[in-house]
Amino acid sequence: MAVTVTIHGRDIEVKPRLQEYVEKKVGKLDRYLTLIREARVDLTENRNARSAADRFVAQLTIPLKGSVLRAEERHSDVFAAVDAVLEKMNRQIERYKGKRWRGRGDGTSAAEVAPEPEETAPGVELEEEPTPVVVRRKKFALTPMNEAEAIEQMALSGHDNFFVFFNVENNRVNILYRRRDGQLGLIDPEID
């Protein structure tokens, strides 16, 4: 059965050549996973992108029973962005298939290894997808500091992506993070 492909363009004209290309490429996804019946492709041109490599954004969404597969890629060329998002989606499909159908290394199926579902009270619905579980917890002392000290500590600690600190200027916990463009961002949460 063919995949129904819906293409939406935002700030970009989806010309027939691009539409054919996307439909042809995305239409082949059911070869990898027969459950795929429909796919949505959102194409965006960001003329104000800071980097030319991020100008075109391709987002692919595939609804499946009980879950949704979604991938997004950016590139300087719209066709390359479509190819990149398809590669990413193929990896997600493989991971999805692995979770669903692959057995254990000893030959037993996942159904045999899975624990029995617990009884629930009447009127309580079960979740279809298990929620992620915290597998590691870290505790650390927050030293009060200002933004400049936090930037320095972030560099010294080797945490390149983020740094949590207690900001003495506003008496709140803040998060310093590295943005895609290499600059830093600051999350300053407030309680409503």
N, C-alpha and C positions, 0 to 999 in steps of 0.2 A: 504494500500500500504506500502511496506517495505521501511525502511530507507536505503539509500546507504551510507555505512560507508567507509571512506577512512582513512587509518592509515599510518602515516609517523613516522619513527623512526630516531632520530638524536643522534648519539653516543650510540645507544642501538639497539640490535638485537631484532626484533619483532618476537619471536618464535611462533609457531602455537598455543600453549596454551594461550599465551597472546593475540594473534589475535582473537581467538575464544571468549575469555572472553570479550574483548572490543566490538566486533561485537554484541555479545548477549546482553550486557548491553545497549549500545548506540542504538541498533536496536529497543529497546522498547520505545524510546522517543516519537514516533508518537502516543503512547497511551495517552500522556498528551497533545499533540498539533498536530492535524491532518495535519497541514500545513507543517510539517517537511518532506522533501523528501531526504535530504542529510545531512551528518555530516562529519566533518573532525576532526580527533584526531591526535595531534602531541605529541609524547612521546620523552622526552629528559632525558638522564642520565648525570648529572653534577658531574663528578668525583672529581672536585676541589671545590665543595660546602663547604662553611665555616661551615655549620651545616649539620650533617647527616640527619636531618629531611627535608632538602631541596634538597636531592640528586636526586630524580626523579620528573620531572615536566610533568604534563598532561595538555594539553590545548585542549579544545573542542570548535569548531566553527560551528555554524549552520546558514547558509544563509537563510533568509526569504525574502519575497517580501517587499522591502522598508526598511529592517533593517537586522542587523546581531546580533545574540546572541553569546557571547563569555565568556568562563570561564577558569580560570587557577588555578591549585592547585599544591602544592608541598608536598612530603612525603618521608619517608625513604624507602618505598616499592612501587613498580610501581603499583601493584594491588590496594593498598590503595589510591594512588594518583588518579587512575581512578575512584574509588568509591567516593572520595571527590569531584572531578570535576563534577561528575554526580549529586551529591547532590546540589552543587552550581547551576548547570544548571537547575535543577528542580525548584529551587527558582526563577531563572530568567524567566523561562517559566510561572510560576504562576503570576509573576509581569507583564509580557508581556500580558498574557491573561486578567488580570485585567484591564490593560490600554485599551485593544481592545474591550472587550465584556461585562464587567460588567456594569450594569446600576447604577444610583444614588440610594441613600438610600431611596428616596421617590418614587421609582418605575419608574421614567422617564429614558429613555435610554440616553446614551451618545450622540447619534446623535441629539436628541431633544434639549439638553443643549448646544451643541457646537455652537459657533458663525458662522454666514454665512461667506463663504470665500470672500475675497475682490477681486474686479476686478483688473486684471493686464494688463499692456500695451502689445500690440502684440509683440511677440518675446521674452518675459520674461517668464522664466519657474518658476513654483512654486516648493518649496521644499516639499518633501514627509513627512519628519520628522520635527517637529517644533524644532527650536534651543533652547537650555536651556536659561533661563532668569535669570538675576541677581536679586535675591530677597532681598539681604541685602548688604549694602555698609558700610564700616567702614573707618573712617579717623583717622589717628594718627600721631603725630609728630615723625619724625625720629631723634633720638639723635645720633650724630656721636660717634662711638666707634670702638675699635679694636675687633678681633675675641675672645680674652679671655673675654673681658667685655660682648660681645654678648652671650657667653656660660653661663656666670653667670646670665645675665638678663633673658635668656631663662628659666633657672631653677627657678628663683625668680618669673617670671610672671605666671608660671603654664602652659605655652604652651609647652607641651611635644613633639609635633610632628614637629613644625617649629617655626622660629623666623625671622622676617624681620628687617634688620638694615642697617644704612649707614656706610660703612666701611671707616674709616679715612685713612687706609693704601693705598687704591686704588681709593678713591673718587667715589665709586659706591655703589648702593644699592645691598646688598647681602642677601641670604636666607640661614639660618642654618636649617638643618632638621635632624630628627632622622632616622637612617637606620634600616633595619630589624634586623641586628645583634646587635643593641643597641648602636652602635657607631654614631658619627655625620658626616654629609656631609655638604658641603658648595657649594651653587650655586652662581657663580660669572658671571653674564651676561655681554656680550660685544656687542656693536652695530657694525654691519658690515658696 
